[in-house]
Amino acid sequence: MRTLPEWPPSEEPHDLSREEAQQFMLGVFDLGYGTASGEELAWQDFALCAETDPDIFFPEKGGSTTPATSVCSQCLVQAECLEYALSHDIRHGIWGGMSDNDRRRLSRERRRVSGLGA
């Protein structure tokens, strides 16, 4: 489990160097999405979502996922995108044509089928 940086910092905020402050903020906002290798992320070069308004992939609660899933359905790397989201436990947005709820359901089903339980 990742631990967050100490807050408040042991030093007064104005005593932190610029680099220390940046490192602290990177630690706060690191959700683990950017920890994959470049090779693992190569599929992103072919993702249609990169050519689309990113807001459609993060609809408000109760909002329609149809615009995003229609883009995903035409994407050549939909399967890679979905597997990336599942393997990194991404819990926000539409990835691989699935919402977070859909991805959790798929993960539970995979665990059930593999005999690892729910």
C-alpha positions as CSV (number, residue, x, y, z in Angstrom):
1,M,0.0,0.0,0.0
2,R,1.3,3.4,-1.0
3,T,1.8,5.9,1.8
4,L,1.1,9.6,1.4
5,P,3.8,12.2,2.2
6,E,3.7,13.6,5.6
7,W,1.4,16.6,6.0
8,P,2.0,19.1,7.2
9,P,5.6,18.7,6.2
10,S,8.1,18.7,9.1
11,E,9.4,22.0,7.9
12,E,7.4,25.1,7.4
13,P,6.0,25.2,3.8
14,H,7.9,28.4,3.0
15,D,11.1,26.6,4.1
16,L,10.7,23.9,1.4
17,S,12.7,24.2,-1.8
18,R,10.8,24.3,-5.0
19,E,12.0,20.7,-5.8
20,E,10.8,19.5,-2.4
21,A,7.4,21.1,-2.8
22,Q,7.0,19.6,-6.3
23,Q,8.0,16.1,-5.0
24,F,5.5,16.5,-2.2
25,M,2.7,17.4,-4.6
26,L,3.6,14.6,-6.9
27,G,3.3,12.2,-4.0
28,V,-0.2,13.6,-3.1
29,F,-1.5,13.3,-6.6
30,D,0.1,10.1,-7.6
31,L,-2.8,7.7,-8.2
32,G,-0.5,5.0,-9.6
33,Y,-1.7,5.5,-13.2
34,G,1.7,6.6,-14.4
35,T,3.8,3.8,-13.0
36,A,3.6,1.6,-16.1
37,S,6.6,1.1,-18.4
38,G,6.7,2.8,-21.8
39,E,6.4,-0.5,-23.5
40,E,3.3,-1.4,-21.5
41,L,1.8,2.0,-22.6
42,A,2.6,1.7,-26.3
43,W,-1.0,0.9,-27.1
44,Q,-1.9,4.5,-26.1
45,D,-0.3,5.8,-29.3
46,F,-3.2,4.2,-31.2
47,A,-6.1,5.1,-28.8
48,L,-9.0,7.0,-30.3
49,C,-9.7,8.7,-27.0
50,A,-6.5,10.7,-27.5
51,E,-8.2,12.4,-30.5
52,T,-11.5,13.0,-28.6
53,D,-12.8,15.4,-25.9
54,P,-11.5,13.8,-22.7
55,D,-14.6,15.0,-20.8
56,I,-16.8,12.3,-22.4
57,F,-14.7,9.6,-20.7
58,F,-15.5,11.0,-17.3
59,P,-19.3,11.6,-17.2
60,E,-20.9,13.1,-14.1
61,K,-22.7,10.6,-11.8
62,G,-25.8,9.5,-13.7
63,G,-24.5,10.9,-16.9
64,S,-24.5,9.0,-20.2
65,T,-21.5,6.8,-21.0
66,T,-22.8,6.3,-24.6
67,P,-20.5,8.9,-26.2
68,A,-17.4,7.4,-24.7
69,T,-18.4,3.7,-25.3
70,S,-19.2,4.5,-28.9
71,V,-15.6,5.9,-29.4
72,C,-14.2,2.8,-27.6
73,S,-16.2,0.4,-29.8
74,Q,-14.3,1.8,-32.8
75,C,-10.9,1.8,-31.2
76,L,-8.2,-0.7,-32.3
77,V,-6.7,-0.9,-28.8
78,Q,-9.9,-1.3,-26.7
79,A,-8.9,-4.6,-25.3
80,E,-5.4,-3.3,-24.2
81,C,-7.1,-0.2,-22.6
82,L,-9.5,-2.4,-20.7
83,E,-6.7,-4.7,-19.5
84,Y,-4.6,-1.7,-18.4
85,A,-7.5,-0.3,-16.3
86,L,-8.2,-3.7,-14.8
87,S,-4.6,-4.5,-13.9
88,H,-4.1,-1.0,-12.4
89,D,-7.4,-1.0,-10.6
90,I,-8.4,2.3,-12.2
91,R,-11.7,3.4,-10.6
92,H,-12.6,6.5,-12.6
93,G,-13.8,7.1,-16.1
94,I,-14.5,4.9,-19.1
95,W,-11.7,2.6,-20.1
96,G,-11.9,-0.1,-22.7
97,G,-15.5,0.7,-23.2
98,M,-16.5,0.0,-19.6
99,S,-17.4,2.1,-16.6
100,D,-15.9,1.5,-13.2
101,N,-19.0,-0.5,-12.2
102,D,-18.6,-2.7,-15.4
103,R,-14.9,-3.2,-14.7
104,R,-15.5,-4.2,-11.1
105,R,-18.2,-6.7,-12.2
106,L,-15.8,-8.1,-14.8
107,S,-13.0,-8.4,-12.2
108,R,-15.4,-10.3,-9.8
109,E,-16.5,-12.6,-12.6
110,R,-12.9,-13.3,-13.6
111,R,-12.0,-14.1,-9.9
112,R,-15.0,-16.4,-9.6
113,V,-14.2,-18.3,-12.8
114,S,-10.5,-18.6,-11.8
115,G,-11.6,-20.0,-8.4
116,L,-10.1,-17.1,-6.4
117,G,-13.4,-16.1,-5.0
118,A,-15.1,-12.7,-5.0
